[in-house]
Amino acid sequence: MYTDFALGTGHRLRGVLELPLPRHLKAKLSRRVTDALPARLIRSGLGVTLPGFGPRTLRRPSERDVAESDGFYLQYYVGGADLRARAPRKPIISDVFIVPGAYRAIDREVADFPDWGESPTPPDLIARYDTHSRMMFEQSDLLFCPSQAVIDDVASYGAHFAEKCRLVPYGASLSSAGGTPEPGRVLFCGSLHLRKGVQYIRAAADMLRDSHPHIRFVFAGGASAIMRAKLAAPNIDVLGHLGKADLLREFARADLFLFPSLAEGAAGTVLEAMASGLPIVATREGGVDFTDGTSGIVLPPRDPEAIAAAVVRIVEDRDLRAALSAGATREAEIYSMAAWEARFIAAVSDVF
């Protein structure tokens, strides 16, 4: 496995996790540990470049590894052009882990919310994104897509590209034993950016502040100083980045999970919330195709009124909340790691 950084079994650096590291650093490192592969089968590391002197690139596969491989599975076709040139007859599968046109959603929000501290995508970067995406679509044998939103966006580049797409939803690695939900505690988890729709949560919170003072919006995730200031309100808490243990406690306390994102591949936090038995209030653009009315409520994008209405409906109808919680727990089995493994193997068998 060629990757940027992973600690397989037997890796000498795994002992670092036992040191008294900062909480956020230990949380990040722990997500890079795997017991599924020995360290000797992992080629880990980034090419070394100084800031401003070129992009970072993954370590180039050796001639021996290329020769001994039956094919290649790549994250968003990183290194794909090189492998296609070196092994033109070997199949390549690309994991399209985010909607290729995510920058369009970002730029629209930056234009609509210019004082929230984010910048539009530079034109040269857009050109590079689109060139790389089209190369991936054309040169890959299969495109693994974690949600229908990704497939639809791929098809916008050319309907024939959809023929290469396979729907392979990811699995959730974090689950909770459940807890005691606090009625009205609405949880968002993820980095706090305009792409995630947090500006619409703020608008919904303003709508409900006086009429429903018992409803509280809680944000778990890293945020800039400007974003924190924009989200500051009497009925909003911004917790910052949380480690796994603290995140599990928030899942246990939450009444429902809110994720009005505008462009994802498949948001792992939505899957984790479902596994924790939380009703989901999210957009299809959030990348998880949960069942509307069974596991939660599907939102239209960019609609604070719909956010407010869905939140109030669940918080004030405890029978509905209980039914959606049970539905989310059941549906989460579709997104277990075991289910993902079965889907992945079945999809790979189309090529190998």
C-alpha positions in Angstrom: 0.0 0.0 0.0 1.4 3.4 -1.0 0.1 6.1 1.2 1.2 9.4 2.8 1.5 8.1 6.3 0.4 4.9 8.0 1.7 2.8 10.9 1.3 -0.9 10.2 2.0 -3.7 12.7 5.6 -3.8 13.7 6.3 -0.2 12.9 8.9 1.3 15.2 7.0 4.6 15.5 3.9 3.0 17.0 5.4 3.5 20.5 5.1 7.3 20.0 1.4 7.0 20.7 2.2 6.0 24.3 4.0 9.4 24.9 2.2 12.3 26.5 1.4 14.0 23.2 -1.1 16.9 22.7 -4.6 15.6 22.4 -5.2 16.7 18.9 -1.9 15.3 17.7 -2.5 11.9 19.3 -6.0 11.8 17.8 -4.6 12.4 14.3 -1.9 9.8 14.7 -4.2 7.2 16.1 -6.3 7.3 12.9 -3.1 6.4 10.9 -2.7 3.1 12.8 -3.7 -0.2 11.1 -3.4 -3.8 12.3 -4.6 -5.1 9.0 -1.2 -4.8 7.2 2.4 -5.3 8.4 4.7 -2.3 8.1 6.8 -4.1 5.6 3.9 -4.0 3.0 3.3 -0.2 3.4 5.3 2.3 1.4 4.7 5.5 3.4 6.0 9.0 3.0 5.7 12.2 1.0 8.2 13.7 -1.4 10.1 16.4 0.4 9.6 19.9 -1.0 9.9 23.3 0.6 6.8 25.5 1.0 6.2 27.5 -2.2 8.6 25.3 -4.3 6.1 22.8 -5.7 3.4 20.4 -4.7 3.9 17.5 -2.3 3.8 14.1 -4.1 3.5 10.5 -2.8 6.5 8.3 -3.0 6.8 6.9 -6.5 6.1 3.2 -6.7 9.2 1.1 -7.3 9.7 -0.8 -10.6 9.4 -4.0 -8.7 6.1 -3.1 -7.1 4.7 -2.0 -10.4 5.8 -5.2 -12.1 4.4 -7.4 -9.3 1.1 -5.6 -9.1 -2.0 -6.9 -10.9 -3.5 -3.4 -10.9 -3.8 -0.2 -8.9 -6.3 1.3 -6.5 -5.7 5.1 -6.2 -7.1 7.9 -4.2 -8.4 10.4 -6.7 -6.0 9.1 -9.3 -2.9 10.5 -7.4 0.1 9.1 -9.3 -2.3 7.6 -11.9 -0.7 9.2 -15.0 2.7 7.9 -14.1 1.3 4.4 -13.5 -0.7 4.4 -16.7 2.5 5.3 -18.6 4.5 2.6 -16.8 1.9 -0.2 -16.9 -0.5 0.7 -19.8 -2.4 -2.6 -19.7 -2.9 -3.0 -16.0 -6.3 -1.8 -14.6 -6.6 1.3 -12.5 -9.4 1.9 -10.0 -9.8 5.5 -8.7 -11.6 6.3 -5.5 -13.5 9.6 -6.1 -13.8 10.5 -2.5 -15.3 14.0 -3.0 -17.5 15.5 -5.7 -15.1 16.7 -8.4 -16.8 20.1 -8.6 -16.7 20.9 -4.9 -14.9 24.2 -5.7 -18.1 25.4 -7.4 -20.0 25.1 -4.1 -17.2 26.8 -2.2 -17.0 29.7 -4.6 -20.7 30.3 -4.5 -20.7 30.5 -0.7 -17.6 32.7 -0.6 -19.4 35.1 -3.0 -22.6 35.0 -0.9 -20.7 35.3 2.5 -17.7 37.5 1.7 -17.0 38.5 5.3 -16.7 35.0 6.7 -13.0 34.7 6.1 -12.7 32.4 3.1 -11.3 33.0 -0.3 -12.5 31.9 -3.8 -10.6 29.2 -5.6 -7.8 30.6 -7.8 -8.6 30.2 -11.5 -5.3 28.3 -12.1 -6.2 25.9 -9.4 -9.6 25.3 -10.9 -8.0 24.5 -14.2 -5.7 22.0 -12.5 -8.6 20.4 -10.7 -10.6 20.0 -13.8 -7.7 18.8 -15.9 -6.8 16.2 -13.3 -10.5 15.1 -12.8 -11.0 14.6 -16.6 -7.8 12.6 -16.8 -9.0 10.4 -14.0 -12.3 9.9 -15.6 -10.8 9.0 -19.0 -7.8 6.9 -17.9 -9.3 4.9 -15.0 -11.0 1.6 -15.6 -13.4 2.0 -12.7 -14.4 5.0 -10.5 -15.4 4.0 -7.0 -17.9 6.6 -5.7 -19.0 6.6 -2.1 -22.4 8.3 -2.7 -24.9 9.1 -5.5 -24.0 12.8 -5.2 -20.5 11.9 -6.4 -21.8 9.8 -9.3 -24.1 12.7 -10.4 -21.2 15.2 -10.3 -19.0 12.9 -12.3 -21.7 12.5 -14.9 -21.9 16.3 -15.2 -18.4 16.1 -16.9 -19.7 13.7 -19.4 -22.6 11.2 -19.3 -20.4 8.4 -20.5 -18.2 8.7 -17.5 -21.0 7.5 -15.3 -20.7 4.1 -16.9 -17.4 3.6 -15.1 -18.9 4.5 -11.7 -19.6 2.0 -9.0 -21.4 3.0 -5.9 -19.2 1.8 -3.0 -20.3 3.6 0.2 -17.7 3.8 2.9 -18.1 2.2 6.4 -18.0 3.8 9.8 -15.1 2.9 12.1 -16.5 4.8 15.1 -19.5 3.7 17.0 -21.1 4.5 20.4 -22.8 2.4 23.0 -25.4 5.1 23.1 -26.2 7.5 25.9 -28.8 9.8 27.4 -29.7 12.4 24.8 -30.3 15.9 26.1 -33.5 17.2 24.4 -32.7 20.1 22.1 -29.0 19.5 21.9 -28.2 19.6 18.2 -24.7 18.4 17.2 -22.6 19.3 14.1 -19.3 17.6 13.7 -16.6 18.5 11.1 -14.3 21.3 10.1 -16.1 24.6 10.2 -16.1 25.9 6.7 -18.7 27.5 4.4 -18.7 24.3 2.3 -20.2 22.5 5.3 -23.2 24.8 5.5 -22.4 26.2 8.9 -23.6 29.6 7.9 -27.1 28.2 7.4 -27.0 26.6 10.8 -26.2 30.0 12.2 -29.2 31.5 10.4 -31.5 28.7 11.7 -30.2 29.2 15.2 -31.1 32.9 14.9 -34.6 31.9 13.9 -35.1 29.7 16.9 -33.3 31.7 19.6 -36.3 33.4 21.1 -39.1 30.9 20.2 -37.2 27.8 21.2 -34.6 28.8 23.8 -34.1 25.1 24.9 -32.6 24.2 21.5 -28.8 24.5 21.5 -26.5 24.1 18.5 -23.2 22.6 19.3 -20.2 22.6 16.8 -17.4 20.1 17.2 -14.5 20.8 14.8 -11.7 23.1 14.1 -12.5 26.7 13.3 -10.7 29.9 12.4 -11.0 33.0 14.6 -13.3 34.6 12.1 -15.5 31.6 11.9 -15.8 31.4 15.7 -16.8 35.1 15.7 -19.4 34.6 13.0 -21.0 31.6 14.8 -21.0 33.3 18.3 -24.5 33.4 19.6 -26.3 32.8 22.9 -27.7 29.4 21.7 -24.5 28.2 20.0 -21.4 26.4 21.5 -18.2 26.0 19.5 -16.2 23.2 21.1 -13.2 23.1 18.7 -11.5 19.9 17.6 -12.3 16.9 19.8 -10.5 13.6 20.3 -12.2 10.3 19.9 -13.3 10.0 23.6 -14.7 13.5 23.7 -16.5 13.0 20.4 -18.1 9.9 21.7 -19.4 11.8 24.7 -20.9 14.4 22.4 -22.6 11.7 20.4 -24.0 10.3 23.6 -25.3 13.7 24.7 -26.8 14.9 21.4 -30.5 14.8 20.5 -29.9 14.8 16.8 -27.1 15.2 14.3 -27.2 18.2 11.8 -25.1 18.2 8.7 -26.2 20.6 5.9 -23.1 20.3 3.8 -23.0 21.5 0.2 -20.3 19.2 -1.2 -18.9 16.0 0.2 -17.9 12.5 -0.9 -19.3 10.7 2.1 -19.2 12.4 5.4 -17.8 9.9 8.0 -19.3 11.9 10.8 -22.8 11.3 9.5 -22.1 7.5 9.4 -20.7 7.7 13.0 -23.7 9.6 14.2 -26.0 6.9 12.6 -24.0 4.2 14.3 -24.5 6.1 17.6 -28.3 6.1 17.1 -28.7 9.8 16.3 -31.5 11.0 14.0 -29.9 12.6 11.0 -30.8 16.0 9.5 -28.6 16.4 6.4 -28.5 17.2 2.8 -28.0 14.7 0.0 -24.9 16.7 -0.8 -23.5 15.5 2.5 -22.8 12.2 0.8 -24.8 9.7 2.8 -27.9 8.3 1.2 -29.8 7.6 4.4 -33.5 6.9 4.2 -35.7 10.0 4.5 -38.3 9.6 7.2 -36.7 6.4 8.6 -33.3 7.5 9.8 -33.7 11.2 9.7 -34.9 14.1 7.5 -33.3 15.0 4.2 -32.7 18.8 3.8 -32.7 20.9 0.6 -29.3 22.7 0.4 -28.9 26.3 1.5 -32.2 26.4 3.4 -32.1 27.6 7.0 -35.9 27.6 7.3 -35.9 23.8 6.5 -33.1 23.3 9.0 -35.1 25.1 11.7 -38.3 23.2 10.9 -36.6 19.8 10.9 -34.8 20.4 14.2 -38.0 21.6 15.9 -40.0 18.7 14.5 -37.6 16.1 15.9 -37.0 17.8 19.3 -40.6 18.4 20.0 -41.9 15.0 18.9 -40.2 12.5 21.2 -41.9 9.5 19.6 -40.6 10.6 16.2 -37.2 11.1 17.7 -37.2 7.6 19.1 -38.4 6.1 15.8 -35.7 7.9 13.8 -33.0 6.9 16.3 -34.0 3.3 16.0 -34.0 3.6 12.2 -30.6 5.2 12.1 -29.2 2.4 14.3 -30.6 -0.2 12.0 -29.5 1.5 8.8 -26.0 2.0 10.2 -25.4 -1.7 9.6 -25.4 -0.9 5.9 -22.4 1.3 6.6 -20.4 -0.9 8.9 -16.8 -1.7 8.1 -17.7 -5.3 7.4 -20.4 -4.2 4.9 -18.0 -1.8 3.2 -15.4 -4.6 2.9 -17.9 -6.9 1.1 -19.0 -4.0 -1.2 -15.4 -3.2 -2.0 -14.4 -6.8 -2.8 -17.5 -7.2 -5.0 -16.7 -4.0 -6.9 -13.0 -4.8 -7.3 -14.0 -8.2 -8.8 -15.3 -6.3 -11.8 -11.7 -5.7 -12.8 -9.6 -8.4 -11.3 
